[in-house]
Amino acid sequence: METNVRLDDQDWLHDAATVQLVKALTPTDGTEAVRFVGGCVRNALLGQPVDDIDLACVHEPDHIISLLQAAGLQAIPTGIAHGTITAIVDNKPFEITTLRADIETDGRRAKVAFTTDWDEDARRRDFTMNAIYARADGTLFDPVGGIADARAGRVRFIGAADARIHEDYLRILRFFRFNARYATGAPDQVGLEACARAAHGLKQLSGERVQAEFLKLLKADRAAEIIHLMLERNLLKDILPQAQSCNRLARLIAIEKNHLFPHDAELRLAAVIENSEAAASTLTERWKLSNALRDRLLSIAQQTDSIACYLSMRETRRALYRMGKRIFLDRLMLTWAADPKTSNDVRWLALRAVAQAWERPTFPLSGRDALAAGVPPGPEVGRVLAEVEDWWMDAEFTEDRFSLIERLKAVVQATIIQG
């Protein structure tokens, strides 16, 4: 249904690449063949940043590819079985999906049939705010009442909530993510109850899909509030049993917001799960985490050195050297988030500033120095150097090589020669 609402002053809508793409997909007689849809329309309507531009099109995938290639544009069949083509215009990606209807679903994937009916395409989408379409001139089409819901901060399933969820159980997580990001009040009760009834379906989802959706949820300012609701509804038992409480997450989010720190979804994840190596390892296997995220979570859990806001400068530098800056800062933020005394915030801020400015010094001695001092080749070299390195840290990472060599000789004298 065409509305009298239009998107104005949207740079992406009038960008040369966007105009070129729409022109390539529009028949020579000017018949409308393409509309913008999804996040770009929703966010533009709400005055929020637009990151990705998605389009819906009446042409079938093969024809879309032909039209793009005829216009000299790159076409990538990123999801051709479901009607999705990615066009690259001026190095910008645009996702184009043929209008479609679901004909068979099993909660994880769907078989689709292509259509030319805009309303039919809208009815198969998840939430009303995601089924608002825009012409190239900014005119909005709202077949399911998405404009009113978006403006009211209301995340509402299209049609029967149970049916939408059973088409793809990931929509349970999307329901909570969208509430964390776009809702202004309590979640829609109908949708909430439908999610609770279908919670068993979350077990069917791949770890990769769950991970991607949950990390997006964690980026939202209301993440702690919404995840707490999920815990109350027992919705995380099959996908994130390591989550027990949102208290530390809520405090971490408040710290980030109050001090204008960047949102860190991975660190927020660490704040949600139990602080143990077993919890991190289990989550890594279940969610198929990247090596980098796995190593980060495990490093946080494996560190035994304590961090406190009243550490001396010597203790701080020593801990930084042993942990490394990244893990030290991670553990600092999580320990800060667990500190009930907000009066300590100034101390935590100062400690964080010291850590961020710190540059790791290089231990000046090597195995060659140990051998020259009389240490026999083998494991004893590493043990002696470790003892000297420990002294070097206590000596404030002295750059006096003479003192280091003298200490090395003393250690050798005491433990090698006398032994």
Secondary structure, DSSP 8 states (H G I E B T S, - for coil): -EEEEE--S-HHHH-HHHHHHHHHHS-TT----EEEETHHHHHHHHT-----EEEEESS-HHHHHHHHHHTT-EEEEEEGGGTEEEEEETTEEEEEEE-EEEEEE-BS-EEEEE-S-HHHHHHTSSBGGG--EE-TT-EEE-TTSHHHHHHHT---BSS-HHHHHHHBTHHHHHHHHHHHHH-SSS--HHHHHHHHHTGGGGGGS-HHHHHHHHHHHHTSTTHHHHHHHHHHTT-STTT-TTB--SHHHHHHHHHHHHTT----HHHHHHHHB-SSHHHHHHHHHHHT--HHHHHHHHHHHH--S---TT--HHHHHHHHHHH-HHHHHHHHHHHHHH---GGGHHHHHHHHHHHHH---------HHHHHHTT--SSHHHHHHHHHHHHHHHHTTS---HHHHHHHHHHHHIIIII--
